[in-house]
């Protein structure tokens, strides 16, 4: 279990809520994206909390979703709504950074595991 997964789960839940709280232009495209992307981030990070073995690909996917989240203000043209712009971009960066950090942590841990002489045969 990693605190980074918990942070990503909270951000995913928040992004779903932002569909109503931070949708200053009342865009149905933003609402749909926030709900679906938030749900995927929430589900992916909760899934990562349950299973700690393998599947590094899910962190690449979560990082990609964080990048997309950070860019949504520009995709849906609400740059002039400064609060929504910065909060959404910041939360996107948090998910992107947490996903990449998890990838680094897993790769670093597996490198140390291999250096210690322990090998796991599947």
N, C-alpha and C positions, 0 to 999 in steps of 0.2 A: 504494500500500500504506500502510495506516495502523496505527499501534500500537494504536489503539482496537479495530480489527477483531481483532487478535491477542488482546487482553485479553478480548474477548467470546467468542472461540473457546475460550480456556482456561476461562472461566467456564462455558460450555456443556458442555465435557468434564467439568468438576468436578461440575456439577449431575447429570450422568448417573451419576457415581460416587457421589454423595450418596444415590442411591436405596438403597444398601446401607450406606454409612458413616454417614449422618445420619438414618436412618429409625428413631428410637427407639421408635415405637409399632408398627412392622412393618406399616404400612398399605400394602395393595396399590394403593390409589388414589394415594398419594404416590409409590410406586415407579413406577407407570405414567406419572404426570405428569412426574416427574423425568427419566425416560428419554426420553420423547417431546419434552418441552420442551427438555431439554439437547441432544438431537440436532438439533432445529430451530435453536437458537441457534448451535451449532457449525457446522452446514451453512450457515446464512445468513451468518455472519461469514466463513467460508472462501470462500464464493461472492463476497462483497464484496471479498475480497482479490484474487481473480482478475480481476474486472471492475470498473473504476473509473468507467466512463461511466454516467451516468443512473441510473435505477431507485432514486431516493431513497426510494421506498415501502418498500424492504427495511429501511431504518433505522427507519422508523416502526414496522414490524412487529417488529423486534428490540427497540425501546424498549418496545413493548407487552408483549412476552414478558418483558422485565426487570421490568416492573411486576407482571405475573402471578406471576413467580418470587418477588418480594419479599412478595407477599400469600399465598403457599401455606401458611405456618405457620398462618394464620388460617382458611384454607379447610379444612385437614386437622386442625385443632385440636391442634397440638403446641406451643402457646405456653408450656406449663410446662417444656418441654425447652429451657432457656435457650441452650445452645450451638448447637443446631440452629436455633433461632429467629433468633438474631442473625447467624449465618453466612449462612443462606438470605436473610434480609432484606438484608444487606450486599451479597451477590452480585447480588441483584435490582436494587438501587440502582446498582451498578456497570454492569450491562448497560443499564439505563434511561438513565443519564447518558451512557454512551459512545454509545448510539444517537442521543440528542438532540444530543450534541456533533458527531457526524458530520453530522447534518442541518444544524446551524448552519454547520459548516465548508464543506459543499457549497454552501449558499445564499450564504455570504459569498464564496467563491471565484467563483461564477458571477456575483455582483454586481460584483466587481472586474473580471472578464473583460469584462462588458458595458460598464463604465465606461471601460475602456481603448480602446474603439472597435473591438475585434475581435468580429466576429459570425460565428457558425458556422451555415451554412445546410445543413440536412439534405437 
